[in-house]
Amino acid sequence: KPASLSTTRRETLKLKDDLGHYEQLIAQEKRTLGVTSEQVTLMKQKILHTRKNMGGVNAARENQAMIQKQIRILENRLDKALVKFNEALAYNKKLRDEIDDLRRERVVSD
């Protein structure tokens, strides 16, 4: 029995050593978990702050919609200006033709 008692003591000591080692690992993991949780909280705050500065969750979509609307408005203005310009060109051509006709009549009548 003394041999088995010695073996039991050795096993007990080994288990105590293992217990200490695992307790240290657990403590280290708890510290790591605490740091990680803190970092997650900070990142969530940064995300919320950034979203607030951007104008909310849909800010990019809303900005894109506003830009598209502005583009449509400007294209419409351009189309109207082009129509007006073409009308002015046509009217100028008509006036030039009339001037040419009047000059020809004057030359003929002189």
C-alpha positions as CSV (number, residue, x, y, z in Angstrom):
1,K,0.0,0.0,0.0
2,P,2.8,2.5,0.5
3,A,3.6,2.4,-3.2
4,S,0.0,3.1,-4.1
5,L,-0.1,5.9,-1.5
6,S,3.0,7.5,-3.0
7,T,1.4,7.2,-6.5
8,T,-1.8,8.8,-5.3
9,R,0.2,11.6,-3.7
10,R,2.1,12.2,-7.0
11,E,-1.2,12.1,-8.9
12,T,-2.7,14.6,-6.4
13,L,0.3,16.9,-6.7
14,K,0.2,16.7,-10.5
15,L,-3.6,17.4,-10.5
16,K,-2.9,20.4,-8.2
17,D,-0.3,21.7,-10.6
18,D,-2.7,21.2,-13.5
19,L,-5.4,23.0,-11.6
20,G,-3.1,26.0,-11.0
21,H,-2.1,26.0,-14.7
22,Y,-5.7,25.9,-15.8
23,E,-6.7,28.6,-13.3
24,Q,-4.0,30.8,-14.8
25,L,-5.3,30.1,-18.3
26,I,-8.8,30.9,-17.2
27,A,-7.7,34.1,-15.6
28,Q,-5.8,35.0,-18.8
29,E,-8.8,34.2,-21.0
30,K,-11.1,36.3,-18.7
31,R,-8.7,39.3,-19.1
32,T,-8.6,38.8,-22.9
33,L,-12.4,38.6,-22.9
34,G,-12.6,41.8,-20.9
35,V,-10.3,43.6,-23.3
36,T,-12.2,42.3,-26.3
37,S,-15.5,43.3,-24.8
38,E,-14.2,46.8,-24.2
39,Q,-13.0,47.0,-27.8
40,V,-16.3,45.9,-29.1
41,T,-18.1,48.5,-27.0
42,L,-15.8,51.2,-28.3
43,M,-16.2,50.1,-31.9
44,K,-20.0,50.1,-31.5
45,Q,-19.8,53.7,-30.2
46,K,-17.6,54.7,-33.1
47,I,-20.1,53.1,-35.6
48,L,-23.0,54.9,-34.0
49,H,-21.1,58.2,-33.9
50,T,-20.1,57.8,-37.6
51,R,-23.7,56.9,-38.6
52,K,-25.0,60.0,-36.7
53,N,-22.4,62.2,-38.5
54,M,-23.4,60.7,-41.9
55,G,-27.0,61.4,-41.2
56,G,-28.3,58.0,-40.3
57,V,-28.3,54.5,-41.7
58,N,-29.9,55.5,-45.0
59,A,-27.7,58.6,-45.6
60,A,-25.8,57.2,-48.5
61,R,-29.0,56.0,-50.2
62,E,-30.7,59.4,-49.5
63,N,-27.7,61.3,-50.8
64,Q,-27.6,59.2,-54.0
65,A,-31.3,59.8,-54.5
66,M,-30.8,63.6,-54.0
67,I,-27.9,63.5,-56.5
68,Q,-30.0,61.6,-59.1
69,K,-32.8,64.1,-58.7
70,Q,-30.4,67.0,-59.2
71,I,-29.1,65.3,-62.3
72,R,-32.6,64.9,-63.7
73,I,-33.3,68.6,-63.0
74,L,-30.1,69.7,-64.7
75,E,-30.7,67.5,-67.7
76,N,-34.2,68.8,-68.0
77,R,-32.9,72.4,-67.9
78,L,-30.3,71.5,-70.5
79,D,-32.9,70.0,-72.8
80,K,-35.1,73.1,-72.5
81,A,-32.1,75.4,-73.2
82,L,-31.2,73.3,-76.3
83,V,-34.8,73.6,-77.6
84,K,-34.7,77.3,-77.1
85,F,-31.3,77.5,-78.8
86,N,-32.5,75.5,-81.8
87,E,-35.5,77.7,-82.1
88,A,-33.3,80.8,-82.0
89,L,-31.1,79.3,-84.7
90,A,-34.1,78.5,-86.9
91,Y,-35.5,82.0,-86.4
92,N,-32.1,83.5,-87.3
93,K,-31.9,81.4,-90.4
94,K,-35.4,82.6,-91.4
95,L,-34.3,86.3,-90.8
96,R,-31.1,85.8,-92.8
97,D,-33.1,84.3,-95.7
98,E,-35.5,87.3,-95.6
99,I,-32.5,89.7,-95.6
100,D,-31.0,87.9,-98.5
101,D,-34.3,88.1,-100.4
102,L,-34.6,91.8,-99.6
103,R,-31.1,92.5,-100.8
104,R,-31.8,90.6,-104.0
105,E,-35.0,92.6,-104.6
106,R,-33.1,95.8,-104.0
107,V,-30.4,94.8,-106.5
108,V,-33.0,94.0,-109.0
109,S,-35.0,97.2,-108.5
110,D,-31.9,99.4,-108.7
